[in-house]
């Protein structure tokens, strides 16, 4: 079908922060999503002292 490939290409072109659920590999839990997005936001925006911040705080920063 190619839906995921199109989405992945769009993410690469626009450099957006994303998370793909991959059921077959076990990447489909809420905790996995939150941990991944948390790390990506801290890295992308060079957030300082944000390791223990919740998602709402990170998005605000």
PDBQT receptor file of N, H, CA, C and O in Angstrom, charges set to zero:
ATOM      1  N   UNK A   1       0.814  -1.194   0.000  1.00  0.00    +0.000 N 
ATOM      2  CA  UNK A   1       0.000   0.000   0.000  1.00  0.00    +0.000 C 
ATOM      3  C   UNK A   1       0.861   1.263   0.000  1.00  0.00    +0.000 C 
ATOM      4  O   UNK A   1       0.607   2.186  -0.775  1.00  0.00    +0.000 OA
ATOM      5  N   UNK A   2       1.879   1.309   0.867  1.00  0.00    +0.000 N 
ATOM      6  H   UNK A   2       2.085   0.560   1.496  1.00  0.00    +0.000 HD
ATOM      7  CA  UNK A   2       2.803   2.434   0.846  1.00  0.00    +0.000 C 
ATOM      8  C   UNK A   2       2.452   3.610   1.729  1.00  0.00    +0.000 C 
ATOM      9  O   UNK A   2       3.133   4.634   1.674  1.00  0.00    +0.000 OA
ATOM     10  N   UNK A   3       1.399   3.501   2.552  1.00  0.00    +0.000 N 
ATOM     11  H   UNK A   3       0.846   2.669   2.597  1.00  0.00    +0.000 HD
ATOM     12  CA  UNK A   3       1.000   4.636   3.397  1.00  0.00    +0.000 C 
ATOM     13  C   UNK A   3       2.114   5.023   4.364  1.00  0.00    +0.000 C 
ATOM     14  O   UNK A   3       2.410   6.207   4.526  1.00  0.00    +0.000 OA
ATOM     15  N   UNK A   4       2.726   4.047   4.998  1.00  0.00    +0.000 N 
ATOM     16  H   UNK A   4       2.486   3.086   4.866  1.00  0.00    +0.000 HD
ATOM     17  CA  UNK A   4       3.799   4.333   5.952  1.00  0.00    +0.000 C 
ATOM     18  C   UNK A   4       5.016   4.915   5.244  1.00  0.00    +0.000 C 
ATOM     19  O   UNK A   4       5.688   5.794   5.784  1.00  0.00    +0.000 OA
ATOM     20  N   UNK A   5       5.300   4.433   4.049  1.00  0.00    +0.000 N 
ATOM     21  H   UNK A   5       4.754   3.719   3.611  1.00  0.00    +0.000 HD
ATOM     22  CA  UNK A   5       6.442   4.960   3.287  1.00  0.00    +0.000 C 
ATOM     23  C   UNK A   5       6.225   6.418   2.924  1.00  0.00    +0.000 C 
ATOM     24  O   UNK A   5       7.154   7.223   2.994  1.00  0.00    +0.000 OA
ATOM     25  N   UNK A   6       5.008   6.761   2.539  1.00  0.00    +0.000 N 
ATOM     26  H   UNK A   6       4.254   6.107   2.483  1.00  0.00    +0.000 HD
ATOM     27  CA  UNK A   6       4.692   8.159   2.220  1.00  0.00    +0.000 C 
ATOM     28  C   UNK A   6       4.825   9.018   3.460  1.00  0.00    +0.000 C 
ATOM     29  O   UNK A   6       5.404  10.103   3.405  1.00  0.00    +0.000 OA
ATOM     30  N   UNK A   7       4.291   8.544   4.586  1.00  0.00    +0.000 N 
ATOM     31  H   UNK A   7       3.820   7.663   4.631  1.00  0.00    +0.000 HD
ATOM     32  CA  UNK A   7       4.387   9.297   5.837  1.00  0.00    +0.000 C 
ATOM     33  C   UNK A   7       5.846   9.468   6.250  1.00  0.00    +0.000 C 
ATOM     34  O   UNK A   7       6.245  10.555   6.669  1.00  0.00    +0.000 OA
ATOM     35  N   UNK A   8       6.644   8.414   6.136  1.00  0.00    +0.000 N 
ATOM     36  H   UNK A   8       6.320   7.531   5.796  1.00  0.00    +0.000 HD
ATOM     37  CA  UNK A   8       8.056   8.488   6.503  1.00  0.00    +0.000 C 
ATOM     38  C   UNK A   8       8.810   9.484   5.626  1.00  0.00    +0.000 C 
ATOM     39  O   UNK A   8       9.630  10.255   6.124  1.00  0.00    +0.000 OA
ATOM     40  N   UNK A   9       8.538   9.469   4.339  1.00  0.00    +0.000 N 
ATOM     41  H   UNK A   9       7.872   8.843   3.934  1.00  0.00    +0.000 HD
ATOM     42  CA  UNK A   9       9.187  10.417   3.422  1.00  0.00    +0.000 C 
ATOM     43  C   UNK A   9       8.824  11.852   3.782  1.00  0.00    +0.000 C 
ATOM     44  O   UNK A   9       9.680  12.736   3.780  1.00  0.00    +0.000 OA
ATOM     45  N   UNK A  10       7.546  12.078   4.091  1.00  0.00    +0.000 N 
ATOM     46  H   UNK A  10       6.850  11.359   4.092  1.00  0.00    +0.000 HD
ATOM     47  CA  UNK A  10       7.088  13.415   4.497  1.00  0.00    +0.000 C 
ATOM     48  C   UNK A  10       7.800  13.876   5.768  1.00  0.00    +0.000 C 
ATOM     49  O   UNK A  10       8.212  15.032   5.866  1.00  0.00    +0.000 OA
ATOM     50  N   UNK A  11       7.944  12.981   6.732  1.00  0.00    +0.000 N 
ATOM     51  H   UNK A  11       7.610  12.042   6.653  1.00  0.00    +0.000 HD
ATOM     52  CA  UNK A  11       8.626  13.302   7.986  1.00  0.00    +0.000 C 
ATOM     53  C   UNK A  11      10.083  13.670   7.711  1.00  0.00    +0.000 C 
ATOM     54  O   UNK A  11      10.601  14.630   8.283  1.00  0.00    +0.000 OA
ATOM     55  N   UNK A  12      10.739  12.915   6.846  1.00  0.00    +0.000 N 
ATOM     56  H   UNK A  12      10.318  12.135   6.382  1.00  0.00    +0.000 HD
ATOM     57  CA  UNK A  12      12.135  13.217   6.508  1.00  0.00    +0.000 C 
ATOM     58  C   UNK A  12      12.277  14.571   5.814  1.00  0.00    +0.000 C 
ATOM     59  O   UNK A  12      13.205  15.327   6.100  1.00  0.00    +0.000 OA
ATOM     60  N   UNK A  13      11.369  14.866   4.918  1.00  0.00    +0.000 N 
ATOM     61  H   UNK A  13      10.614  14.252   4.685  1.00  0.00    +0.000 HD
ATOM     62  CA  UNK A  13      11.445  16.128   4.174  1.00  0.00    +0.000 C 
ATOM     63  C   UNK A  13      11.160  17.343   5.045  1.00  0.00    +0.000 C 
ATOM     64  O   UNK A  13      11.789  18.388   4.883  1.00  0.00    +0.000 OA
ATOM     65  N   UNK A  14      10.219  17.209   5.962  1.00  0.00    +0.000 N 
ATOM     66  H   UNK A  14       9.708  16.360   6.094  1.00  0.00    +0.000 HD
ATOM     67  CA  UNK A  14       9.810  18.347   6.783  1.00  0.00    +0.000 C 
ATOM     68  C   UNK A  14      10.531  18.408   8.122  1.00  0.00    +0.000 C 
ATOM     69  O   UNK A  14      10.421  19.395   8.850  1.00  0.00    +0.000 OA
ATOM     70  N   UNK A  15      11.277  17.337   8.446  1.00  0.00    +0.000 N 
ATOM     71  H   UNK A  15      11.366  16.536   7.854  1.00  0.00    +0.000 HD
ATOM     72  CA  UNK A  15      12.034  17.248   9.701  1.00  0.00    +0.000 C 
ATOM     73  C   UNK A  15      11.148  17.409  10.935  1.00  0.00    +0.000 C 
ATOM     74  O   UNK A  15      11.547  18.036  11.917  1.00  0.00    +0.000 OA
ATOM     75  N   UNK A  16       9.960  16.846  10.878  1.00  0.00    +0.000 N 
ATOM     76  H   UNK A  16       9.636  16.337  10.080  1.00  0.00    +0.000 HD
ATOM     77  CA  UNK A  16       9.051  16.868  12.008  1.00  0.00    +0.000 C 
ATOM     78  C   UNK A  16       9.433  15.805  13.028  1.00  0.00    +0.000 C 
ATOM     79  O   UNK A  16      10.083  14.817  12.690  1.00  0.00    +0.000 OA
ATOM     80  N   UNK A  17       9.029  16.011  14.272  1.00  0.00    +0.000 N 
ATOM     81  H   UNK A  17       8.501  16.815  14.546  1.00  0.00    +0.000 HD
ATOM     82  CA  UNK A  17       9.207  15.001  15.305  1.00  0.00    +0.000 C 
ATOM     83  C   UNK A  17       8.059  14.021  15.183  1.00  0.00    +0.000 C 
ATOM     84  O   UNK A  17       6.901  14.429  15.095  1.00  0.00    +0.000 OA
ATOM     85  N   UNK A  18       8.368  12.724  15.178  1.00  0.00    +0.000 N 
ATOM     86  H   UNK A  18       9.308  12.393  15.250  1.00  0.00    +0.000 HD
ATOM     87  CA  UNK A  18       7.311  11.738  14.979  1.00  0.00    +0.000 C 
ATOM     88  C   UNK A  18       7.587  10.463  15.755  1.00  0.00    +0.000 C 
ATOM     89  O   UNK A  18       8.665  10.279  16.320  1.00  0.00    +0.000 OA
ATOM     90  N   UNK A  19       6.601   9.595  15.771  1.00  0.00    +0.000 N 
ATOM     91  H   UNK A  19       5.725   9.745  15.312  1.00  0.00    +0.000 HD
ATOM     92  CA  UNK A  19       6.718   8.258  16.344  1.00  0.00    +0.000 C 
ATOM     93  C   UNK A  19       5.829   7.337  15.540  1.00  0.00    +0.000 C 
ATOM     94  O   UNK A  19       4.643   7.614  15.367  1.00  0.00    +0.000 OA
ATOM     95  N   UNK A  20       6.383   6.249  15.048  1.00  0.00    +0.000 N 
ATOM     96  H   UNK A  20       7.347   6.024  15.188  1.00  0.00    +0.000 HD
ATOM     97  CA  UNK A  20       5.597   5.270  14.304  1.00  0.00    +0.000 C 
ATOM     98  C   UNK A  20       5.319   4.060  15.188  1.00  0.00    +0.000 C 
ATOM     99  O   UNK A  20       6.243   3.477  15.754  1.00  0.00    +0.000 OA
ATOM    100  N   UNK A  21       4.060   3.685  15.307  1.00  0.00    +0.000 N 
ATOM    101  H   UNK A  21       3.309   4.159  14.847  1.00  0.00    +0.000 HD
ATOM    102  CA  UNK A  21       3.705   2.432  15.967  1.00  0.00    +0.000 C 
ATOM    103  C   UNK A  21       4.069   1.292  15.026  1.00  0.00    +0.000 C 
ATOM    104  O   UNK A  21       3.671   1.288  13.861  1.00  0.00    +0.000 OA
ATOM    105  N   UNK A  22       4.828   0.328  15.534  1.00  0.00    +0.000 N 
ATOM    106  H   UNK A  22       5.152   0.332  16.480  1.00  0.00    +0.000 HD
ATOM    107  CA  UNK A  22       5.184  -0.851  14.746  1.00  0.00    +0.000 C 
ATOM    108  C   UNK A  22       4.777  -2.056  15.572  1.00  0.00    +0.000 C 
ATOM    109  O   UNK A  22       5.561  -2.569  16.372  1.00  0.00    +0.000 OA
ATOM    110  N   UNK A  23       3.559  -2.499  15.376  1.00  0.00    +0.000 N 
ATOM    111  H   UNK A  23       2.922  -2.083  14.727  1.00  0.00    +0.000 HD
ATOM    112  CA  UNK A  23       2.989  -3.567  16.184  1.00  0.00    +0.000 C 
ATOM    113  C   UNK A  23       3.833  -4.831  16.146  1.00  0.00    +0.000 C 
ATOM    114  O   UNK A  23       4.051  -5.465  17.178  1.00  0.00    +0.000 OA
ATOM    115  N   UNK A  24       4.306  -5.200  14.969  1.00  0.00    +0.000 N 
ATOM    116  H   UNK A  24       4.129  -4.686  14.130  1.00  0.00    +0.000 HD
ATOM    117  CA  UNK A  24       5.069  -6.443  14.813  1.00  0.00    +0.000 C 
ATOM    118  C   UNK A  24       6.361  -6.435  15.624  1.00  0.00    +0.000 C 
ATOM    119  O   UNK A  24       6.844  -7.494  16.026  1.00  0.00    +0.000 OA
ATOM    120  N   UNK A  25       6.920  -5.264  15.866  1.00  0.00    +0.000 N 
ATOM    121  H   UNK A  25       6.528  -4.404  15.540  1.00  0.00    +0.000 HD
ATOM    122  CA  UNK A  25       8.170  -5.160  16.621  1.00  0.00    +0.000 C 
ATOM    123  C   UNK A  25       7.933  -4.745  18.074  1.00  0.00    +0.000 C 
ATOM    124  O   UNK A  25       8.884  -4.562  18.834  1.00  0.00    +0.000 OA
ATOM    125  N   UNK A  26       6.669  -4.600  18.454  1.00  0.00    +0.000 N 
ATOM    126  H   UNK A  26       5.896  -4.749  17.837  1.00  0.00    +0.000 HD
ATOM    127  CA  UNK A  26       6.348  -4.275  19.835  1.00  0.00    +0.000 C 
ATOM    128  C   UNK A  26       6.414  -2.800  20.186  1.00  0.00    +0.000 C 
ATOM    129  O   UNK A  26       6.340  -2.439  21.361  1.00  0.00    +0.000 OA
ATOM    130  N   UNK A  27       6.552  -1.944  19.183  1.00  0.00    +0.000 N 
ATOM    131  H   UNK A  27       6.613  -2.237  18.229  1.00  0.00    +0.000 HD
ATOM    132  CA  UNK A  27       6.588  -0.502  19.433  1.00  0.00    +0.000 C 
ATOM    133  C   UNK A  27       5.172   0.055  19.331  1.00  0.00    +0.000 C 
ATOM    134  O   UNK A  27       4.850   0.779  18.390  1.00  0.00    +0.000 OA
ATOM    135  N   UNK A  28       4.336  -0.283  20.295  1.00  0.00    +0.000 N 
ATOM    136  H   UNK A  28       4.598  -0.872  21.060  1.00  0.00    +0.000 HD
ATOM    137  CA  UNK A  28       2.950   0.147  20.228  1.00  0.00    +0.000 C 
ATOM    138  C   UNK A  28       2.369   0.430  21.609  1.00  0.00    +0.000 C 
ATOM    139  O   UNK A  28       1.153   0.388  21.794  1.00  0.00    +0.000 OA
ATOM    140  N   UNK A  29       3.219   0.711  22.559  1.00  0.00    +0.000 N 
ATOM    141  H   UNK A  29       4.207   0.745  22.409  1.00  0.00    +0.000 HD
ATOM    142  CA  UNK A  29       2.777   0.986  23.925  1.00  0.00    +0.000 C 
ATOM    143  C   UNK A  29       2.859   2.485  24.199  1.00  0.00    +0.000 C 
ATOM    144  O   UNK A  29       3.712   3.183  23.650  1.00  0.00    +0.000 OA
ATOM    145  N   UNK A  30       1.974   2.960  25.043  1.00  0.00    +0.000 N 
ATOM    146  H   UNK A  30       1.282   2.393  25.489  1.00  0.00    +0.000 HD
ATOM    147  CA  UNK A  30       1.956   4.379  25.399  1.00  0.00    +0.000 C 
ATOM    148  C   UNK A  30       3.288   4.815  25.991  1.00  0.00    +0.000 C 
ATOM    149  O   UNK A  30       3.794   5.889  25.667  1.00  0.00    +0.000 OA
ATOM    150  N   UNK A  31       3.849   3.992  26.847  1.00  0.00    +0.000 N 
ATOM    151  H   UNK A  31       3.438   3.119  27.110  1.00  0.00    +0.000 HD
ATOM    152  CA  UNK A  31       5.134   4.330  27.463  1.00  0.00    +0.000 C 
ATOM    153  C   UNK A  31       6.251   4.463  26.444  1.00  0.00    +0.000 C 
ATOM    154  O   UNK A  31       7.119   5.327  26.574  1.00  0.00    +0.000 OA
ATOM    155  N   UNK A  32       6.231   3.602  25.423  1.00  0.00    +0.000 N 
ATOM    156  H   UNK A  32       5.526   2.900  25.317  1.00  0.00    +0.000 HD
ATOM    157  CA  UNK A  32       7.227   3.696  24.350  1.00  0.00    +0.000 C 
ATOM    158  C   UNK A  32       7.108   5.024  23.623  1.00  0.00    +0.000 C 
ATOM    159  O   UNK A  32       8.106   5.691  23.352  1.00  0.00    +0.000 OA
ATOM    160  N   UNK A  33       5.871   5.402  23.311  1.00  0.00    +0.000 N 
ATOM    161  H   UNK A  33       5.059   4.861  23.532  1.00  0.00    +0.000 HD
ATOM    162  CA  UNK A  33       5.615   6.675  22.621  1.00  0.00    +0.000 C 
ATOM    163  C   UNK A  33       6.121   7.846  23.450  1.00  0.00    +0.000 C 
ATOM    164  O   UNK A  33       6.859   8.695  22.952  1.00  0.00    +0.000 OA
ATOM    165  N   UNK A  34       5.720   7.888  24.720  1.00  0.00    +0.000 N 
ATOM    166  H   UNK A  34       5.120   7.198  25.125  1.00  0.00    +0.000 HD
ATOM    167  CA  UNK A  34       6.101   9.022  25.572  1.00  0.00    +0.000 C 
ATOM    168  C   UNK A  34       7.613   9.125  25.736  1.00  0.00    +0.000 C 
ATOM    169  O   UNK A  34       8.170  10.221  25.672  1.00  0.00    +0.000 OA
ATOM    170  N   UNK A  35       8.276   8.001  25.945  1.00  0.00    +0.000 N 
ATOM    171  H   UNK A  35       7.824   7.110  25.997  1.00  0.00    +0.000 HD
ATOM    172  CA  UNK A  35       9.732   8.021  26.106  1.00  0.00    +0.000 C 
ATOM    173  C   UNK A  35      10.422   8.495  24.829  1.00  0.00    +0.000 C 
ATOM    174  O   UNK A  35      11.358   9.292  24.886  1.00  0.00    +0.000 OA
ATOM    175  N   UNK A  36       9.963   8.008  23.686  1.00  0.00    +0.000 N 
ATOM    176  H   UNK A  36       9.202   7.360  23.641  1.00  0.00    +0.000 HD
ATOM    177  CA  UNK A  36      10.564   8.370  22.410  1.00  0.00    +0.000 C 
ATOM    178  C   UNK A  36      10.372   9.854  22.096  1.00  0.00    +0.000 C 
ATOM    179  O   UNK A  36      11.327  10.546  21.744  1.00  0.00    +0.000 OA
ATOM    180  N   UNK A  37       9.154  10.333  22.222  1.00  0.00    +0.000 N 
ATOM    181  H   UNK A  37       8.378   9.771  22.508  1.00  0.00    +0.000 HD
ATOM    182  CA  UNK A  37       8.870  11.750  21.936  1.00  0.00    +0.000 C 
ATOM    183  C   UNK A  37       9.612  12.648  22.918  1.00  0.00    +0.000 C 
ATOM    184  O   UNK A  37      10.135  13.694  22.536  1.00  0.00    +0.000 OA
ATOM    185  N   UNK A  38       9.657  12.241  24.175  1.00  0.00    +0.000 N 
ATOM    186  H   UNK A  38       9.232  11.391  24.486  1.00  0.00    +0.000 HD
ATOM    187  CA  UNK A  38      10.373  12.992  25.209  1.00  0.00    +0.000 C 
ATOM    188  C   UNK A  38      11.828  13.192  24.805  1.00  0.00    +0.000 C 
ATOM    189  O   UNK A  38      12.335  14.313  24.829  1.00  0.00    +0.000 OA
ATOM    190  N   UNK A  39      12.501  12.098  24.431  1.00  0.00    +0.000 N 
ATOM    191  H   UNK A  39      12.089  11.188  24.411  1.00  0.00    +0.000 HD
ATOM    192  CA  UNK A  39      13.908  12.165  24.032  1.00  0.00    +0.000 C 
ATOM    193  C   UNK A  39      14.104  13.003  22.770  1.00  0.00    +0.000 C 
ATOM    194  O   UNK A  39      15.042  13.795  22.681  1.00  0.00    +0.000 OA
ATOM    195  N   UNK A  40      13.216  12.824  21.802  1.00  0.00    +0.000 N 
ATOM    196  H   UNK A  40      12.454  12.181  21.874  1.00  0.00    +0.000 HD
ATOM    197  CA  UNK A  40      13.340  13.556  20.537  1.00  0.00    +0.000 C 
ATOM    198  C   UNK A  40      13.161  15.058  20.728  1.00  0.00    +0.000 C 
ATOM    199  O   UNK A  40      13.885  15.847  20.120  1.00  0.00    +0.000 OA
ATOM    200  N   UNK A  41      12.208  15.463  21.564  1.00  0.00    +0.000 N 
ATOM    201  H   UNK A  41      11.621  14.823  22.058  1.00  0.00    +0.000 HD
ATOM    202  CA  UNK A  41      11.988  16.891  21.809  1.00  0.00    +0.000 C 
ATOM    203  C   UNK A  41      13.176  17.517  22.531  1.00  0.00    +0.000 C 
ATOM    204  O   UNK A  41      13.611  18.614  22.181  1.00  0.00    +0.000 OA
ATOM    205  N   UNK A  42      13.695  16.826  23.530  1.00  0.00    +0.000 N 
ATOM    206  H   UNK A  42      13.342  15.935  23.815  1.00  0.00    +0.000 HD
ATOM    207  CA  UNK A  42      14.853  17.344  24.271  1.00  0.00    +0.000 C 
ATOM    208  C   UNK A  42      16.041  17.517  23.326  1.00  0.00    +0.000 C 
ATOM    209  O   UNK A  42      16.722  18.542  23.357  1.00  0.00    +0.000 OA
ATOM    210  N   UNK A  43      16.282  16.524  22.497  1.00  0.00    +0.000 N 
ATOM    211  H   UNK A  43      15.730  15.691  22.472  1.00  0.00    +0.000 HD
ATOM    212  CA  UNK A  43      17.421  16.587  21.573  1.00  0.00    +0.000 C 
ATOM    213  C   UNK A  43      17.221  17.658  20.501  1.00  0.00    +0.000 C 
ATOM    214  O   UNK A  43      18.116  18.465  20.252  1.00  0.00    +0.000 OA
ATOM    215  N   UNK A  44      16.048  17.663  19.869  1.00  0.00    +0.000 N 
ATOM    216  H   UNK A  44      15.320  17.007  20.071  1.00  0.00    +0.000 HD
ATOM    217  CA  UNK A  44      15.816  18.583  18.757  1.00  0.00    +0.000 C 
ATOM    218  C   UNK A  44      15.888  20.051  19.169  1.00  0.00    +0.000 C 
ATOM    219  O   UNK A  44      16.442  20.879  18.446  1.00  0.00    +0.000 OA
ATOM    220  N   UNK A  45      15.323  20.367  20.336  1.00  0.00    +0.000 N 
ATOM    221  H   UNK A  45      14.873  19.695  20.923  1.00  0.00    +0.000 HD
ATOM    222  CA  UNK A  45      15.263  21.754  20.774  1.00  0.00    +0.000 C 
ATOM    223  C   UNK A  45      16.292  22.086  21.845  1.00  0.00    +0.000 C 
ATOM    224  O   UNK A  45      16.237  23.158  22.448  1.00  0.00    +0.000 OA
ATOM    225  N   UNK A  46      17.232  21.175  22.087  1.00  0.00    +0.000 N 
ATOM    226  H   UNK A  46      17.277  20.304  21.598  1.00  0.00    +0.000 HD
ATOM    227  CA  UNK A  46      18.306  21.377  23.070  1.00  0.00    +0.000 C 
ATOM    228  C   UNK A  46      17.772  21.882  24.399  1.00  0.00    +0.000 C 
ATOM    229  O   UNK A  46      18.270  22.863  24.952  1.00  0.00    +0.000 OA
ATOM    230  N   UNK A  47      16.747  21.198  24.907  1.00  0.00    +0.000 N 
ATOM    231  H   UNK A  47      16.342  20.401  24.458  1.00  0.00    +0.000 HD
ATOM    232  CA  UNK A  47      16.124  21.606  26.164  1.00  0.00    +0.000 C 
ATOM    233  C   UNK A  47      17.023  21.213  27.335  1.00  0.00    +0.000 C 
ATOM    234  O   UNK A  47      17.477  20.072  27.428  1.00  0.00    +0.000 OA
ATOM    235  N   UNK A  48      17.267  22.149  28.205  1.00  0.00    +0.000 N 
ATOM    236  H   UNK A  48      16.898  23.075  28.130  1.00  0.00    +0.000 HD
ATOM    237  CA  UNK A  48      18.127  21.922  29.362  1.00  0.00    +0.000 C 
ATOM    238  C   UNK A  48      17.295  21.521  30.576  1.00  0.00    +0.000 C 
ATOM    239  O   UNK A  48      16.183  22.017  30.759  1.00  0.00    +0.000 OA
ATOM    240  N   UNK A  49      17.823  20.634  31.398  1.00  0.00    +0.000 N 
ATOM    241  H   UNK A  49      18.726  20.230  31.250  1.00  0.00    +0.000 HD
ATOM    242  CA  UNK A  49      17.180  20.191  32.638  1.00  0.00    +0.000 C 
ATOM    243  C   UNK A  49      15.748  19.724  32.406  1.00  0.00    +0.000 C 
ATOM    244  O   UNK A  49      14.859  20.031  33.201  1.00  0.00    +0.000 OA
ATOM    245  N   UNK A  50      15.521  18.991  31.334  1.00  0.00    +0.000 N 
ATOM    246  H   UNK A  50      16.243  18.742  30.688  1.00  0.00    +0.000 HD
ATOM    247  CA  UNK A  50      14.169  18.559  30.977  1.00  0.00    +0.000 C 
ATOM    248  C   UNK A  50      13.977  17.055  31.096  1.00  0.00    +0.000 C 
ATOM    249  O   UNK A  50      12.933  16.538  30.698  1.00  0.00    +0.000 OA
ATOM    250  N   UNK A  51      14.953  16.347  31.628  1.00  0.00    +0.000 N 
ATOM    251  H   UNK A  51      15.801  16.767  31.951  1.00  0.00    +0.000 HD
ATOM    252  CA  UNK A  51      14.876  14.885  31.691  1.00  0.00    +0.000 C 
ATOM    253  C   UNK A  51      13.660  14.399  32.472  1.00  0.00    +0.000 C 
ATOM    254  O   UNK A  51      13.079  13.369  32.131  1.00  0.00    +0.000 OA
ATOM    255  N   UNK A  52      13.271  15.124  33.507  1.00  0.00    +0.000 N 
ATOM    256  H   UNK A  52      13.743  15.962  33.784  1.00  0.00    +0.000 HD
ATOM    257  CA  UNK A  52      12.155  14.696  34.353  1.00  0.00    +0.000 C 
ATOM    258  C   UNK A  52      10.860  15.446  34.056  1.00  0.00    +0.000 C 
ATOM    259  O   UNK A  52       9.864  15.255  34.753  1.00  0.00    +0.000 OA
ATOM    260  N   UNK A  53      10.863  16.288  33.040  1.00  0.00    +0.000 N 
ATOM    261  H   UNK A  53      11.672  16.443  32.474  1.00  0.00    +0.000 HD
ATOM    262  CA  UNK A  53       9.668  17.063  32.703  1.00  0.00    +0.000 C 
ATOM    263  C   UNK A  53       8.631  16.177  32.020  1.00  0.00    +0.000 C 
ATOM    264  O   UNK A  53       8.982  15.226  31.323  1.00  0.00    +0.000 OA
ATOM    265  N   UNK A  54       7.365  16.490  32.222  1.00  0.00    +0.000 N 
ATOM    266  H   UNK A  54       7.080  17.263  32.789  1.00  0.00    +0.000 HD
ATOM    267  CA  UNK A  54       6.318  15.741  31.536  1.00  0.00    +0.000 C 
ATOM    268  C   UNK A  54       6.139  16.295  30.116  1.00  0.00    +0.000 C 
ATOM    269  O   UNK A  54       6.703  17.332  29.769  1.00  0.00    +0.000 OA
ATOM    270  N   UNK A  55       5.355  15.597  29.315  1.00  0.00    +0.000 N 
ATOM    271  H   UNK A  55       4.896  14.755  29.597  1.00  0.00    +0.000 HD
ATOM    272  CA  UNK A  55       5.192  15.974  27.908  1.00  0.00    +0.000 C 
ATOM    273  C   UNK A  55       4.609  17.377  27.762  1.00  0.00    +0.000 C 
ATOM    274  O   UNK A  55       5.051  18.147  26.909  1.00  0.00    +0.000 OA
ATOM    275  N   UNK A  56       3.641  17.705  28.571  1.00  0.00    +0.000 N 
ATOM    276  H   UNK A  56       3.282  17.080  29.264  1.00  0.00    +0.000 HD
ATOM    277  CA  UNK A  56       3.027  19.038  28.501  1.00  0.00    +0.000 C 
ATOM    278  C   UNK A  56       4.061  20.138  28.709  1.00  0.00    +0.000 C 
ATOM    279  O   UNK A  56       4.062  21.137  27.990  1.00  0.00    +0.000 OA
ATOM    280  N   UNK A  57       4.936  19.957  29.685  1.00  0.00    +0.000 N 
ATOM    281  H   UNK A  57       4.936  19.145  30.269  1.00  0.00    +0.000 HD
ATOM    282  CA  UNK A  57       5.985  20.937  29.962  1.00  0.00    +0.000 C 
ATOM    283  C   UNK A  57       6.957  21.036  28.791  1.00  0.00    +0.000 C 
ATOM    284  O   UNK A  57       7.348  22.134  28.395  1.00  0.00    +0.000 OA
ATOM    285  N   UNK A  58       7.343  19.893  28.240  1.00  0.00    +0.000 N 
ATOM    286  H   UNK A  58       7.025  19.001  28.562  1.00  0.00    +0.000 HD
ATOM    287  CA  UNK A  58       8.261  19.901  27.095  1.00  0.00    +0.000 C 
ATOM    288  C   UNK A  58       7.655  20.644  25.912  1.00  0.00    +0.000 C 
ATOM    289  O   UNK A  58       8.336  21.435  25.260  1.00  0.00    +0.000 OA
ATOM    290  N   UNK A  59       6.388  20.396  25.633  1.00  0.00    +0.000 N 
ATOM    291  H   UNK A  59       5.835  19.753  26.162  1.00  0.00    +0.000 HD
ATOM    292  CA  UNK A  59       5.733  21.066  24.515  1.00  0.00    +0.000 C 
ATOM    293  C   UNK A  59       5.659  22.569  24.746  1.00  0.00    +0.000 C 
ATOM    294  O   UNK A  59       5.784  23.357  23.809  1.00  0.00    +0.000 OA
ATOM    295  N   UNK A  60       5.457  22.954  25.978  1.00  0.00    +0.000 N 
ATOM    296  H   UNK A  60       5.356  22.314  26.740  1.00  0.00    +0.000 HD
ATOM    297  CA  UNK A  60       5.398  24.377  26.307  1.00  0.00    +0.000 C 
ATOM    298  C   UNK A  60       6.769  25.038  26.105  1.00  0.00    +0.000 C 
ATOM    299  O   UNK A  60       6.863  26.150  25.586  1.00  0.00    +0.000 OA
ATOM    300  N   UNK A  61       7.825  24.336  26.523  1.00  0.00    +0.000 N 
ATOM    301  H   UNK A  61       7.749  23.432  26.945  1.00  0.00    +0.000 HD
ATOM    302  CA  UNK A  61       9.180  24.872  26.369  1.00  0.00    +0.000 C 
ATOM    303  C   UNK A  61       9.542  25.001  24.928  1.00  0.00    +0.000 C 
ATOM    304  O   UNK A  61      10.648  25.436  24.606  1.00  0.00    +0.000 OA
TER     305      UNK A  61
